[in-house]
């Protein structure tokens, strides 16, 4: 059993779309490599939307203060969820 400090991976799968979110890019890359060995996959880079939700990022030099916002497509940024 592996134990990671301050690390997580969330995998959201809907029909043929997959979204992978995590705190550690090396772990995300390792998971994508494992999946691509078993499944035909395309990596389209950072997600901008999924299932009618817009995803925006406020990235900073200090990764601990980076923010991600998820908003319904037709709504102003004031009605978004910050994760």
C-alpha positions as CSV (number, residue, x, y, z in Angstrom):
1,X,0.0,0.0,0.0
2,X,1.3,3.4,-1.0
3,X,0.8,6.4,1.2
4,X,1.2,10.0,-0.2
5,X,1.5,13.1,2.0
6,X,-0.6,16.0,0.7
7,X,-1.5,14.1,-2.5
8,X,-4.8,13.0,-4.0
9,X,-6.2,12.0,-7.4
10,X,-9.9,12.5,-8.4
11,X,-11.0,10.7,-11.5
12,X,-14.3,11.7,-13.0
13,X,-15.6,9.4,-15.8
14,X,-18.7,10.0,-17.9
15,X,-19.3,7.7,-20.9
16,X,-16.2,8.4,-23.0
17,X,-14.9,11.5,-21.2
18,X,-12.4,11.4,-18.3
19,X,-11.2,14.2,-16.1
20,X,-8.3,13.6,-13.8
21,X,-7.6,16.1,-11.0
22,X,-4.8,15.9,-8.4
23,X,-2.4,17.7,-6.2
24,X,0.7,16.0,-7.7
25,X,1.4,16.2,-11.4
26,X,3.9,13.2,-11.3
27,X,1.1,11.0,-9.8
28,X,-1.3,12.2,-12.5
29,X,1.2,11.4,-15.2
30,X,1.8,8.0,-13.7
31,X,-1.9,7.2,-13.7
32,X,-2.3,8.4,-17.3
33,X,0.6,6.2,-18.4
34,X,-1.0,3.2,-16.7
35,X,-4.4,3.8,-18.3
36,X,-2.8,4.4,-21.8
37,X,-1.1,1.0,-21.5
38,X,-4.6,-0.6,-21.3
39,X,-6.9,1.7,-23.1
40,X,-6.8,3.9,-26.2
41,X,-6.6,7.5,-24.9
42,X,-6.2,11.0,-26.1
43,X,-4.8,13.7,-23.8
44,X,-6.4,17.1,-24.6
45,X,-4.5,19.0,-21.9
46,X,-6.0,21.2,-19.3
47,X,-9.8,21.0,-19.2
48,X,-11.8,24.1,-20.0
49,X,-15.2,22.6,-19.7
50,X,-16.9,19.3,-18.8
51,X,-20.6,18.4,-18.7
52,X,-21.8,22.0,-19.3
53,X,-19.5,23.4,-16.6
54,X,-16.7,25.9,-17.3
55,X,-13.4,25.4,-15.5
56,X,-11.1,28.4,-15.0
57,X,-7.8,28.6,-13.1
58,X,-6.1,31.4,-11.2
59,X,-2.5,30.0,-11.2
60,X,0.2,31.7,-9.2
61,X,3.9,31.1,-8.8
62,X,3.1,29.7,-5.3
63,X,1.1,26.6,-6.1
64,X,-0.5,26.6,-2.6
65,X,-2.4,29.8,-3.5
66,X,-3.6,28.6,-6.9
67,X,-7.4,28.5,-7.3
68,X,-9.8,26.6,-9.5
69,X,-13.3,27.8,-10.3
70,X,-16.2,25.7,-11.7
71,X,-19.1,27.6,-13.2
72,X,-22.2,26.8,-15.2
73,X,-21.5,27.8,-18.8
74,X,-24.0,30.7,-19.0
75,X,-23.4,32.3,-15.6
76,X,-21.2,35.1,-14.4
77,X,-18.1,34.3,-12.3
78,X,-19.9,35.5,-9.2
79,X,-22.0,32.3,-9.2
80,X,-19.0,29.9,-9.4
81,X,-17.7,27.3,-7.0
82,X,-14.1,27.7,-5.8
83,X,-12.3,24.4,-5.2
